[in-house]
């Protein structure tokens, strides 16, 4: 394994990150000199940008790789270490500002706040340790949401698209970074594929921004909300999230784009090329729609008819459908935006939402979770096993999109399911030992592993993660990384065989 090549490319990633910091730096400069604003985060972004750029240049020009092509091991190392390093340097604007400064707080504790917020942004989790979001400067609000947008399609995929020096080896990065149990190439060259995916991503982002702007939302808020929607992140510019706007139009626009963000982007590309029917030909997409519609119907019925403490949550079917649709779409796509406190809903509705936290979006989307395709394969495999008991000599292959799924893919899915549930159980136990009640411990674990944001209990939709112990914040930060890179990419680095020559 070429360590120099790894550090060389990490340097390139930091240079890209420093370039992305120029946008909030420009916003900070504008509001620093604006007479009626005088926001004071300019120095934080200046220091963060300079340090990130300098370290990136040092790694780029001092680590001259002897090997130019990436192998599988280099690809996995770069992706995992890339996310760790990018989140680290992305936390510098928080660290150099007074966002998390507090009297009597130890340096490690303060750093845990900053790194948690940064990883939550880049991993598109949307869990926050901030209590007063509206007190942040415009530059800091923009940086939180922009980190979502960069992490949504993947900052490593961005690097593959714009750094030609990665060459053919870029496919190893793309396989390790791209979400979902399978990676689809749209063109023969991986750099071209990454550019096409980013083109679709940018096009949808521009369209949503314009539609939200037309809905009496400021351009700044429209941009930030779009970043959180298309990346399925969930950071908002308001304490009340999307409920702050209390607008059916805005909610409908966000629902539509959360749905699109949770869909395989390869299908969007085909649709833009004129093959709109590709959506309905795709087995996973049909399964995704069935899960969403059935969940909305059940929760709408439950919240319109079931008494909670002597009263029905919503006094009309219309309101039940409105709030159920938004929360189901937000949780399933793992965006995490909120228009209602679903902890006040009946137990059945809460159970459905918790189940959807495990499902997540489609493979090849910006959504987190275990992915719809994995659950579809598990269901089909379970059905095949039941049939095999009845017809022991029959050949019963699992098919998706009229193609037989290879046995190694099914093995991969079963292994992923085991690791996900096992890690979920272990982390839940650890968080419980750190002082959280069982519901809160389980809620914060699945919310971070699934890159969702809001959980249950003390980390519910109207709460935050500030009260969690410092050790707990670092553990949940690691869970965000595991969820974003889908476990295998991270765990493989802990194998001794990975580092052997």
Order of alpha helices (4+ residues) and beta strands (2+ residues): alpha-alpha-alpha-alpha-alpha-alpha-alpha-alpha-alpha-alpha-alpha-alpha-alpha-alpha-beta-beta-alpha-alpha-alpha-beta-beta-alpha-alpha-alpha-alpha
